[in-house]
Amino acid sequence: MDVYLAEYSSEDAVRRYTSRTAGRGIDYLLKHDYATVYVTAMNKMLRVPRDTPLRVLEFGCGGGMNIITLVPLLERNGWVIERAYGTDFSDTLIRAANREAQASLTQAQCSKFRFTVARNEQLANDLAAGSAMSRNDIAGYFHVIVGVNTFRYCHRLGKQRECAHDVAELLAPGGLCINIDMNRAFPAFKSKLRNRSKPATIETYLPTLREYTVPFEEAGLEVLKSENFCWVPHSAGPALVTACRLAAPVLDLVAKPFAMRSLVISRKRT
């Protein structure tokens, strides 16, 4: 945990996880591939009335890029957002997320956001403490919970069941959890390829798609989708984004299990 905290409290982390310096790849994904996942899931899988003012949470939000893009996206698609929370274990990134929101959103949108320090493995307790609500008050509070490139750290700490349990507790009946993370099967992500000089360690471990899925099943959520998708690297420049985008339809046909991301969408039973 200390190693991760040091890594994600650095100025380099701020540059990697805020929009102005993160790179073209993540900007493209947030507005296209990830946006398609979110809108499709909301329209087809969310089981709350369409006119419900939604409460949205992103756990492990980093510098806030994803949720700051997500909320206006949902509003443009006709959803009303009552409140949006972002949590991360790094106080440095939470401060960066607050700055990002102020720079990117309207005053009305900013008023709906709250960023607070919370660890994924103690999500409910830490979020309750940071939001001045009791654990009972926050149970069933959120209609949509999103995690992007963060759940693998729960696996590395052996805390994936705790995080999934808290997600299930925080979701309202009919609410969705949308989890996106790195696919172990994508060749360039394999630890032995990323670091040939030493064997894979827990610090570099990537779960399988099934390992991403099981904790949400065990927490009592209904898994609606579990698949691999996406061929654009977060760090890609303009030329690589274009090349990957053009190749994606063919790659989806012949090699989808080896795509870059694992997607698990689950819903709390009504």
CORVEN-V9639 format. One record per backbone hydrogen bond with DSSP energy under -1.0 kcal/mol. NH is the residue of the N-H (numbers start at 0). CO is the residue of the C=O. E is the energy in kcal/mol with one decimal. If there is no record, write none. Layout:
nh=NH co=CO e=E
nh=NH co=CO e=E
This chain:
nh=4 co=0 e=-2.7
nh=5 co=1 e=-2.3
nh=6 co=2 e=-2.1
nh=7 co=3 e=-2.6
nh=13 co=9 e=-1.6
nh=14 co=10 e=-2.1
nh=15 co=11 e=-2.1
nh=16 co=12 e=-1.7
nh=20 co=17 e=-1.2
nh=21 co=17 e=-1.1
nh=24 co=235 e=-1.8
nh=25 co=233 e=-1.9
nh=26 co=22 e=-1.2
nh=27 co=23 e=-2.5
nh=28 co=24 e=-2.4
nh=29 co=25 e=-2.5
nh=30 co=26 e=-1.2
nh=31 co=27 e=-1.2
nh=33 co=28 e=-2.3
nh=34 co=28 e=-1.0
nh=35 co=31 e=-2.8
nh=36 co=32 e=-1.8
nh=37 co=33 e=-2.6
nh=38 co=34 e=-2.7
nh=39 co=35 e=-2.3
nh=40 co=36 e=-2.4
nh=41 co=37 e=-2.7
nh=42 co=38 e=-2.5
nh=43 co=39 e=-2.2
nh=44 co=40 e=-2.8
nh=45 co=40 e=-1.2
nh=46 co=173 e=-2.6
nh=51 co=48 e=-2.1
nh=53 co=79 e=-3.4
nh=55 co=82 e=-2.6
nh=56 co=143 e=-2.3
nh=57 co=84 e=-2.1
nh=58 co=145 e=-1.9
nh=60 co=86 e=-3.2
nh=63 co=60 e=-2.2
nh=67 co=63 e=-2.2
nh=68 co=64 e=-1.4
nh=69 co=65 e=-2.6
nh=70 co=66 e=-2.2
nh=72 co=68 e=-1.5
nh=73 co=69 e=-2.6
nh=74 co=70 e=-2.2
nh=75 co=71 e=-2.5
nh=76 co=72 e=-1.1
nh=77 co=74 e=-1.7
nh=78 co=73 e=-2.5
nh=81 co=53 e=-2.8
nh=82 co=53 e=-1.6
nh=83 co=111 e=-2.8
nh=84 co=55 e=-3.0
nh=85 co=113 e=-2.1
nh=86 co=57 e=-2.5
nh=87 co=115 e=-1.1
nh=93 co=89 e=-2.0
nh=94 co=90 e=-2.2
nh=95 co=91 e=-1.8
nh=96 co=92 e=-2.4
nh=97 co=93 e=-2.0
nh=98 co=94 e=-1.9
nh=99 co=95 e=-2.5
nh=100 co=96 e=-2.5
nh=101 co=97 e=-2.0
nh=102 co=98 e=-1.9
nh=103 co=99 e=-1.7
nh=104 co=100 e=-2.3
nh=109 co=105 e=-2.8
nh=110 co=106 e=-1.7
nh=111 co=108 e=-1.6
nh=112 co=109 e=-1.5
nh=113 co=83 e=-2.0
nh=115 co=85 e=-2.5
nh=117 co=87 e=-1.6
nh=121 co=118 e=-1.3
nh=122 co=119 e=-1.2
nh=125 co=121 e=-2.7
nh=126 co=122 e=-2.6
nh=127 co=123 e=-2.4
nh=128 co=124 e=-2.3
nh=129 co=125 e=-2.3
nh=130 co=126 e=-1.5
nh=132 co=127 e=-1.8
nh=137 co=133 e=-2.0
nh=138 co=134 e=-1.0
nh=139 co=168 e=-2.2
nh=140 co=137 e=-1.7
nh=141 co=169 e=-2.5
nh=142 co=54 e=-2.4
nh=143 co=54 e=-1.6
nh=144 co=175 e=-2.6
nh=145 co=56 e=-2.9
nh=146 co=177 e=-2.3
nh=148 co=179 e=-3.2
nh=152 co=149 e=-1.2
nh=154 co=150 e=-1.4
nh=155 co=151 e=-2.1
nh=156 co=152 e=-1.6
nh=157 co=154 e=-1.1
nh=158 co=153 e=-3.4
nh=162 co=158 e=-2.0
nh=163 co=159 e=-2.3
nh=164 co=160 e=-2.5
nh=165 co=161 e=-2.1
nh=166 co=162 e=-2.5
nh=167 co=163 e=-2.4
nh=168 co=164 e=-2.2
nh=169 co=165 e=-2.4
nh=170 co=166 e=-1.5
nh=171 co=141 e=-3.2
nh=173 co=267 e=-2.4
nh=174 co=171 e=-2.7
nh=175 co=142 e=-2.2
nh=176 co=265 e=-2.9
nh=177 co=144 e=-2.7
nh=178 co=263 e=-2.8
nh=179 co=146 e=-2.9
nh=180 co=261 e=-2.1
nh=182 co=259 e=-2.6
nh=185 co=182 e=-1.3
nh=188 co=185 e=-2.1
nh=189 co=186 e=-1.3
nh=192 co=189 e=-1.2
nh=193 co=189 e=-2.3
nh=194 co=190 e=-2.4
nh=197 co=194 e=-1.0
nh=203 co=200 e=-1.5
nh=211 co=207 e=-2.0
nh=212 co=208 e=-1.6
nh=213 co=209 e=-2.6
nh=216 co=212 e=-1.5
nh=217 co=213 e=-3.0
nh=218 co=214 e=-1.4
nh=219 co=216 e=-1.8
nh=220 co=215 e=-2.1
nh=221 co=266 e=-3.1
nh=223 co=264 e=-2.7
nh=224 co=264 e=-1.7
nh=226 co=262 e=-2.2
nh=228 co=260 e=-2.1
nh=235 co=232 e=-1.4
nh=240 co=236 e=-2.4
nh=241 co=237 e=-2.1
nh=242 co=238 e=-2.3
nh=243 co=239 e=-2.8
nh=244 co=240 e=-2.5
nh=245 co=241 e=-2.2
nh=246 co=242 e=-1.8
nh=247 co=243 e=-1.5
nh=250 co=246 e=-2.4
nh=251 co=247 e=-2.7
nh=252 co=248 e=-1.1
nh=253 co=249 e=-1.8
nh=254 co=250 e=-2.8
nh=257 co=254 e=-2.1
nh=258 co=255 e=-2.1
nh=259 co=229 e=-2.8
nh=260 co=228 e=-2.3
nh=261 co=180 e=-3.4
nh=262 co=226 e=-3.3
nh=263 co=178 e=-2.5
nh=264 co=224 e=-2.6
nh=265 co=176 e=-2.5
nh=266 co=221 e=-2.5
nh=267 co=174 e=-2.4
